Amino acid sequence: QVQLVESGGGLVQPGGSLRLSCAASGSIFSINAMGWYRQAPGKERELVAVITNGGSTYHADSVKGRFTISRDNAKNTLYLQMNSLKPEDTAVYYCHAEGGVVTTTSYWGQGTQVTVSS
């Protein structure tokens, strides 16, 4: 089992920055990739960014050039640096991990609220 705990959310003004963290524990050796999802009020949960064990990254078009996913293996921590924040970035942000070899299992954090407002 893998446990994921997000932190770093809060209230920021448009154009501001925020860095989210996700601390992973448990059977972290089984993780193949990690990512960030977000869910805004009345909307479906959407993929924001992904990073693989090899370090390859993917960022959704809506956040490219503004958000950067990264990880610190020594701290077993995933990060999402969010710059130039917009009101439409307001959502609950969830850390996600994919584990397994032949079959995969998804793990989710509890979420952290990000609110972008004046």
N, C-alpha and C positions, 0 to 999 in steps of 0.2 A: 504494500500500500504506500501511496505517496500523499503527503499532506502539504498543502499550499496555503500560505498566509500572505495576503496583500496588505500594503500600507502605503502612505504617501498621498492619498487623496485629500481633497479639500476644496475650498472656494478660492478662485482666482479671477482676475479681471481679464477681459479679452486682450489678446496680445501677450499675456503672461506665460510663464513656464511652470512646469510641475514635473517631478520625477516620481514615478511609481516603483515600488519594490515588491518582489514576490519571493519569500523565503521558502525553499523546498526542504522537506525532511522525509524520513522514512526510507523506502526502497528507491532512492534516487538513481541508483545504478541502472534501473530499468527504463529510465526516461530516454526517449528517442528525440523528442523535440518539445519545445515550450513556446507558448504564445500568449498574446493578450487579446481578449474579446471585450466588447462593450455592449451595453444594452441601454438605450435611451427610453424615456417614458413613451409607451404606446408603440414601440418599435421592436423588431426581432433582434436577437443577439447577433452581432456581426463580428467577424474576424478583423482585428486591427493590425497585428503583426505576428510573425513567427520566426523563431531561430532554431536551427537544427543542431545536433551534436557536433557537426562539422563546422558550424559557424555561419552557414548560409542564412541569409535573412530575406524576409518578404514583408512588405508593407502595403497595406491597402491604398488604393489610389487617393482616397479621401484624406490620408494623413502623410503621404509621401512628401518629403522635403520638410516636414514639421516634426514628425515623431521618429524616434530611433530606438529600436529594441537592442538590448545588449545583455550580457550575463557576466557574472563574476564566479567562476568555478570554485575558487578557494572559499567563497562564502556561501556557495550553493544558492545564489540569489539571482533572480531575473529582474531586469529593469526596463522601464519604458520612459524615456526622456521625451517630454511633450513641450514643444515650443510653439510660439505664435498661436496660442489657443483661441478657439472660436466658440461662441455660444453653442453651436451645433455639436461640439465635442462633449457637451454635458451628458453624462451617462454613468452607470455603474460599470466599473472596469473589473474584469475577471481575469485572473491568471489561470492558464490551462497547461496541462502537461499530457503528452501522449507516451504511453509505455507499452512494451511488448516487443516480440520478435516476429513470429509468424502472424499472430493476432495482436490487436492493439486494445488498450484500455485508456479511457479518458479520465483525468483527474481535474477537479475544479477548486479554486479558492473561494472564499466567502464573498469576495467583491469589495471594492472600495469606491466611494462616491466621489466623482469629479464634477464640480459645478463651475461653469464659466459664465460670469455675469458681472455687469457693472453695478 
